[in-house]
Amino acid sequence: MTDTLRDTLARPLGSLRLSVTDRCNLRCRYCMPEDEYVWLPRTAILTFEEIERLVAVFAGQGVRKVRLTGGEPLLRHDLPTLVDMIARNPRVDDLAMTTNGLLLAKQAAALRQAGLERVTVSLDTLRPERMLAFAKSARHGDVLAGIAAARRAGFTSLKLNSVVIRGFNNDELADLIEFARAHDAEVRFIEYMDVGGATRWSRDQVVSQREMLEVLGQRYGVIEPVHAIGDDERAPAERFRLPDGTTFGIIASVTAPFCRTCDRSRVTADGTWFLCLYAGRGVDLREPLRRGADDAELATLIRETWQGRTDRGAEERLGIADRGALYRIDSLRADPHREMHTRGG
Ligand code: SF4
């Protein structure tokens, strides 16, 4: 590769989110609120070798950051082997994973040893009874055990993601900050988004960045923004500092979208490439991969697709006056690629 590949808004191809399975062992209301789901066919799921090859082609076009997602990525059998395969690629200089933590305690050490550099654990509540009601799981203790195991395994810059929903956990902001501080982690509050499976989304349940900062300011005093430098300028979270130096982040995807700097795209477990979390359609990379296309053909497809990218889904949603959930359930059933658990949140 010679020059940096850029889309129509001059955004580089920088960060790839790789979903390794569409299955999940939680049923969070903001992602998978239904009783039944249509899953991707098993034969369509990319093998480790196919994923490794795709990563290599993407890396040849400029991708430097790879994040493994799901569904829940730790449900994919033998994930450390895939981590090892990707970590060997010298062009990938940041390999991370987002997990719900349920299976992390058993796998943290092997993942670290295989070359995984960073872990983000979803932790929406510190109250087990809330997790039971909200995510249909009584395994809150396993998540906490996973966080402890990740630290023991040497994951130093541990992040905790909390989707903030009014009436569910908006009274836990300070508790989550305290928990993160005690566990040498950084919490990132995420505004509740109207994407994919969030069929019960409504505007009044969104707690805005502004409101979060007001609440935390009342508790802690003056909160300063932490100015992003270098790569962090493209990170979705804005970071803040409490008077005692504790930092936290807010991902204001609903009220202050950051599409203008977005260098992220997503590959689903069946090899469909989405240029935006809100994109209606993806590009089928599995077909050329399995037909025997060579690297040059795949690279051309990726280059030409990225050069034509115009997506800025969250910004466009800002302009909708009577904004509701993006999809209705029948539309999600018709195409599971529209689900957030399929395209990796
Ligand atoms: S909505 Fe799309 S373009 Fe905007 S930040 Fe999210 S993924 Fe990027």
Boltz pocket constraint, residues with backbone or C-beta under 6 A from the ligand:
constraints:
  - pocket:
      binder: B
      contacts: [[A, 257], [A, 258], [A, 259], [A, 260], [A, 262], [A, 263], [A, 264], [A, 275], [A, 276], [A, 277], [A, 278], [A, 311], [A, 312], [A, 313], [A, 314], [A, 315]]
      max_distance: 6.0
